[in-house]
Amino acid sequence: MATLNLWADDLEAASAWYARVLGIEPYYVIPGGYVEFRVGDREDELGIISRAYSPHPQPDAPGGAIVNWHVDDVRAAFARLLELGATEYEGVVERGNGEGFVTAAVVDPFGNVLGIMENPHYLDVLSARAQ
């Protein structure tokens, strides 16, 4: 993945909400059109685009692909996202056979699905890269 782009009718509000969620400000801003954050251990790009620039009509309901961002504690992150105004899309689910894969997903206040995950494989890859 190079960049994940989300849509928002109110770009300023979306930028402020994600800055609060992520604990960082966007590093790149095109006023009224686009903001971009660098997120996580690999500084992946999370972009938010003003829905006014969408080349196609946007669906009325959230759905489609779910990108899961790694977190250390899905339950705590899920609760925090709900406290910040997201709504539940899928509650906390333990995946696999007790292997430590746990997911949850919310709908942000702008209609985008945001997935979170505890992923031991991700941590193994990070550890291997650090060595």
N, C-alpha and C positions, 0 to 999 in steps of 0.2 A: 504494500500500500504506500502510495506517495502522499496523497491528500484525500481527506474525507470532507466533502462539501455538504452543508445543510442549508435549508432555505428558511427565511424568516420574513414575515410581513413588516415587522418593526426591527430593523437591523440594530438600531441603537440599544433597544431593550434586550435583544438577543446577545449582543456583545457584552453588555453589563451582566447578564445572567450567567453566561459562560465564564466570564472573568471571575465571578464569585464562586462558581462551581470549581473551577480549575485553580483558583488562587493566584492567577497571573493575568496580566493585561495582554491584549493582542499585540503582536510585534509588527504587524503590517495592517494598515487601514487605508481603504479608499472610501472617503466619506460618502455615505448614502448608498454604497454599492457592495462593499466586501470588507470583511475583517478576517484575520488569520492568526491562529495561536500555534505555538510549538508545544507539543504535549508529550509527556512521558519520557522514558529512558532513552528512546531513539529520536526524540524531538519530532515525532510525526506531526503532520500538519492537519489542523482542524480549521476549515474555512466555513464562514457563514456568508451566504449571498442574499442580497435583497431579492425577495420573491418577484419584485417588479421586473427583474432581468431573466426570469425563467423563460426558456424558449418554448415550453409546453405548459398546458394547464396542469396545476398541481392537484393531486387527489384530495378529496374532502376528509379522508380518514388516514391516520398513520398506518404504515405497513411497509412491506418490501423487505429488503435485506436489513439485518441487524449487525452492526459492527460492534463487537465487544471490546471495551477498553479494560485492560488489566487493572485490578485494584487489590489491595492486600486483604480487605475485609468486605465482601459483598454485602453482608447484612447492614453494616454501618454505613457504607456508601449509598445503598438503596434508601435507607431511612433518611439520610442527609438530603438526597435528591428530592424525596417527597416533601421534606420540610422546606426546601427552597422553591417549591411550586410545581414540580413535575408530578405527573400522575402515573399510576401503575399500568404498565403494559403487560408484563409477566412478572409475577412474584419470584422470590428466591427459589431456585430449583437446583438440587444436587444432581449432577450428571454423572454418568458412568457408574462404576461399581465401587464407590467409596474412594476414588482415586484423587479427590481433591478438586475436581472441576465443579464450580458452583457459578450459576448465572442468575441474572435478573435483568429486567429492562423497564425503562420508563419512557413516557412521552414528555418531551420538554415543553415548556409553555408556548412553543412556536410550531408544534405539530410534528416534530421529528422524533423518531425512535432512537434512544440512546441505550446501548447494552453495556453491562459491566460484568466482569468475570474474574474469579480466582482461577488461575491457570498454572498448574505446576510445570507444564511444558514450557510456557513462556519464561518462567523463572530459570529453568534449566538452560534455555538458549541464552539468556542474559548472562548467566554464570559462565557458560562456556566461552562467550565472547570476551568476558572480562579476563579470562586466563590467557 
